[in-house]
Amino acid sequence: MTTDRPRFCWMLLAATTFFGLRTHGADGPMFDPALDRPDEEWCYAAQSTTVIGMPFVPEPVQITYDGAVYTRYAELAFFYGKTLEPVMARNKTFLDGWIPVVGYGWRDDDVRYRLEIFSTELPELGRTNLVQFARLTMTNSNDSPTEGVLAVATRGTAGHFRLGALREPITPATRFAMGDGRLTRNNTLSCVTSAPICFTIA
């Protein structure tokens, strides 16, 4: 594949490398190659993960094989389209091939979606409590108006291929509140958006 800049499939490289290859006869058949577009990045690993963070941070934040953001305190997952299909983001890249801004895209008919996610430090919070930022862009590829839909769900953890156990499980006593583009959990800010978005708690 020839491109104007290096493109890589980044997988978690820490104590171990996470691979989620599926083989026939073990966990079932291999993933359908149609999942990947021939004109875009691809990866051998069926369930590749990566992380975001900063140098010397005590614990990085995982971007899961399906594109969710998992901090071990909560997980932010994305859904799209009128039927709110879950995002599947197997193939992810770093900005310019190396900058730790994880990006991935997908398409729903004439609407192209792209998410870019990174972590940074706020002086008042310090490096032990990084803030994650996500930017979504939607592009209409035809000449007539087209509706694009994105929803965000928060949950403790989906469990599968998540690195580390949940530190504060969601219990019947957990209290969530939503309003003005903010989501709080037990009176602590969990997520904030710069534009109206649909929050779902799962």
N, C-alpha and C positions, 0 to 999 in steps of 0.2 A: 504494500500500500504506500503510495506516495502522497505526502502532504506538505504544506508549507511550514510546518513546525513539528517537532517531535511529539508523538502521541504515545502514551503509555497506559497500560491498565495497572493501576496501583493496588496492591494488596497489602494487608497488614503485615509489616515486617517487624516483629518484636522478638519475644522469646521463641515464637514459632511463627510459621507462615500458615495462614488459614486458607485451606482449599476446600471447595465444596463440589468437587466433580462427582457427577452421578454416572454410574456405569450400568450397563444392561445386566440384569440378573442379580444385582446387589440391592439397590434402593429403587429399582425400576428402570425404565428406559432413559437414555440420555435426553437432555433438553433438546427441543426442536430447534434446529439451526435458524429457523425463520424468526426466532426471537431477536436475532441480531440483524441490523441493516448492513448490507455489504459496503455501503459508502461511509460507514462510521467506525469508530473505535470498537474493538472487540477484545475478549479475554477468554483464555482457556478455562479458567475457573468458573464453575456454574454459579457459585455464591461468593464472589469476591467482596472483601470488605476493605476499608481504609480508615484512617483516623485524621482528625484535625486537632490543632492545639498550638502551642508555642514551645520554644526550646526550654528544657528543664521544668516543664509543667509536671506536677505530681502524677496526673492521670489524664491522658488524652481523651477526646470524645470520639466515639465510633460513628462512622457513616456505614450503615449496614448494607448487606448485599442488595436489599430492596429499596435503598435510598432514604431510610429513616435516620434520624439523629438520636443517638442513644447516649445518655450521660451517666447511667446507673442510678439516677434519681428519677428520670422520666424519659419517655421516648416521644418524639414528634414524628408522625407519619403523614404522608401526603396522598391525596386522592384527587382524581380529575374527571372531567366530563359530566354530562347530565346524569349518568347513572353512578357517579362517584366510584370509578374503578381505582383500585389501589395501584400506586406507582410501583413499577418494577425497574430498578436502575442497576442492572448488573454491571454495566460498563461505565466507569467513572474516570475522569481525568483531572490532573492538576493544572491550574492556570499556567499557560506558557510551558507546560511540560514539567514544571518543578515547583512553582509557587503554591503553598499549601491552601489554595482555594479550590475545594472539590466541586466539580461541575458535572452535570449529566443532563441529558435532554430526552424527550420523547415526543411522539406525535399522536394527535387525535383528529382524524380526518384532515381538515384544512388548518388546524391550529397546531403550531409548534410550541412546545413548552421547554423552558430551560431553567434549572435551579443551580445556583452557586452558593456554597456554604463555607464559612470560615469561622475561626475563633479568634478572639482578641482579648487583651487585658484592659480593664478599666482601673485607673489608679486607686479609686476608693474601694475596690473589691480585691485587688491583688491577683497574683497568678494562680492562687489555689481555687479561684472561682471565676473561670473564664466565661465570657459571654459569647454565645453563638449567634451569628448573623446568617440569614438566608435571603437571597434575592431571586425573585421569580420574574421571568420575562415570557410573554406570550406573543407570538407573531402569527398574523393571519396571512395565509399564503394564496388567498384568492382575492378577487376584486369586489366582492360583496361582503356586507357585514356578517360576521360570524361570532357566535358566543363561545367564550372559553370559560371553563369552570374549574376552580381549584378549591379544595377543602383541606383543612388540617385537623388531624386527630391527635390527642395526647393519651398516652396509656403508661402503665408502669413499664412493661416490657413485653414484646411478642415472644421472647424466649429463644427462638430458633436463631442460632449463629449470633447471639448477642454476647459480648465479652464481659463477663463478670455478673454477679448476682445483683439484683435490685437492692439498693441501700435502704430505701424507705418505701416499703410496699404500700399500695393503695388499699385502704381498709374501709369498712362502713363508716368509720369516724372521719375519714378524709373529706374535707370540704373544698369544693371548687366554686369559683365565681367568675363570670364572664361579663364584660361590658367595656365600651369605649376602646375596643381593640386590645383589651388586656385579659389575660387569663391568670388567675391567682389560685394557689393551692395552699390551704390553711393560712391565708392572709399573706403569703409570700409570692411575689411576682414570678410567674413561670414562663410566660410568653407575651410578647407585645407585637402588634403589627402596625405598619404605617398606612395601611389601606384596609377597608372593610373585608373581612374574611369570615368564613363559617368555621367555628370551632366545634369539634365533637369530642366528647370524653368517652373513652372506651375502657 
